[in-house]
């Protein structure tokens, strides 16, 4: 059976096609057999102030589609362009497969799956950015002298 199964915590809030819904006092599970329904857990949302990296930007674009804040037609095009850029950055790395999976899911309109895939990349991206800003021990500094 295709579709989406959400396991919800007690009182967890989520959006279904832009409408805010809250689970009851007990844990629950919801099965959405129709792929055309957009679902977004509020706990999965990024705040606009947190959009400061390429993976976060792609994640946020998928989030905007799921929340109903951006039409699928425009948002889908922007998301695919963002994922294409990420695909070029991560080409021939271990992350390329994950970016390709997210792009395929975006083409199929499976934006929650895009979110899930990109969420796994957020800590990896953060670590990569930290490593890029941390000087490596023993790194030589290149100095260029202007002549003439």
C-alpha positions in Angstrom: 0.0 0.0 0.0 1.4 3.4 -1.0 0.9 6.6 0.9 2.2 8.0 4.2 1.9 6.7 7.7 2.5 9.2 10.5 3.1 8.1 14.1 2.1 11.0 16.3 3.0 11.9 19.8 0.3 13.0 22.2 -0.9 16.5 21.4 1.4 16.8 18.4 0.4 19.5 15.9 0.7 19.1 12.2 -0.7 20.6 9.0 -2.9 18.7 6.5 -3.3 20.7 3.2 -2.6 23.9 5.2 -5.1 23.2 8.0 -3.7 22.9 11.5 -4.6 19.6 13.2 -3.6 18.4 16.7 -3.4 14.8 17.9 -5.3 13.9 21.0 -4.0 13.1 24.5 -2.7 9.6 23.4 -0.1 8.5 20.8 -1.7 7.8 17.5 -1.1 6.8 14.0 -2.6 8.2 10.8 -2.5 6.6 7.4 -2.8 8.8 4.4 -3.2 6.5 1.4 -3.6 9.4 -1.1 -0.2 10.9 -2.1 -1.9 14.2 -3.1 -2.4 15.2 0.6 0.3 17.5 2.0 1.2 16.8 5.6 3.8 18.7 7.6 4.6 18.2 11.3 5.2 21.5 13.1 8.2 19.9 14.8 9.8 19.4 11.4 9.5 23.1 10.5 12.4 25.4 10.1 12.0 29.1 11.0 12.8 31.5 8.1 15.7 32.9 10.2 17.3 29.4 10.1 17.6 29.3 6.3 21.3 30.0 6.0 22.7 27.1 4.1 22.0 25.4 0.7 20.4 22.2 2.2 18.3 24.3 4.6 17.1 26.4 1.6 16.0 23.3 -0.3 14.4 21.9 2.9 12.5 25.2 3.4 11.2 25.2 -0.2 9.7 21.7 0.4 8.3 22.9 3.7 6.6 25.9 2.0 4.9 23.6 -0.5 3.7 21.2 2.3 2.4 24.1 4.4 0.5 25.5 1.4 2.4 28.8 1.5 3.8 28.2 -2.0 1.9 26.7 -4.9 3.2 23.3 -6.0 3.8 24.5 -9.5 6.1 27.4 -8.6 7.6 25.8 -5.4 8.3 22.6 -7.2 10.3 24.4 -9.9 12.3 26.3 -7.3 12.9 23.1 -5.3 14.1 21.2 -8.3 16.5 24.0 -9.2 17.8 24.1 -5.7 18.3 20.3 -5.6 20.0 20.4 -9.0 22.5 22.9 -7.6 23.1 20.7 -4.6 23.5 17.7 -6.9 26.3 19.6 -8.7 28.0 20.5 -5.4 27.8 16.9 -4.1 28.6 15.2 -7.4 30.8 12.1 -6.9 30.3 12.2 -3.1 28.5 9.9 -0.8 25.7 12.5 -0.6 24.9 12.5 -4.3 22.6 9.5 -4.0 20.6 11.3 -1.3 20.2 14.5 -3.3 19.1 12.4 -6.4 16.5 10.6 -4.2 15.2 14.0 -3.0 15.0 15.2 -6.6 13.1 12.1 -7.8 10.7 12.5 -4.9 10.2 16.2 -5.8 9.5 15.3 -9.4 6.8 12.8 -8.2 5.3 15.4 -5.9 6.3 13.5 -2.7 7.4 16.6 -0.8 7.3 15.0 2.7 9.8 12.4 1.4 12.0 15.2 0.2 11.8 16.7 3.7 12.7 13.4 5.3 15.7 12.9 3.0 17.0 16.5 3.4 16.6 16.4 7.2 19.1 13.6 7.4 21.6 15.8 5.4 21.3 18.8 7.8 23.8 17.6 10.4 26.2 16.4 7.7 26.1 19.8 6.0 26.6 21.6 9.4 29.6 19.4 10.1 31.0 20.1 6.6 30.6 23.9 7.1 32.3 23.7 10.5 35.2 21.8 9.0 35.5 24.4 6.2 35.8 27.2 8.8 38.1 25.4 11.2 41.8 25.8 10.3 43.6 22.5 9.9 46.7 21.9 12.0 49.8 22.2 9.9 48.0 24.1 7.0 50.4 26.4 5.3 49.4 29.9 4.6 50.0 31.1 1.0 51.3 34.7 0.7 51.4 36.5 -2.6 53.7 39.4 -3.0 52.8 42.1 -5.6 55.7 42.9 -7.9 56.4 45.7 -10.2 
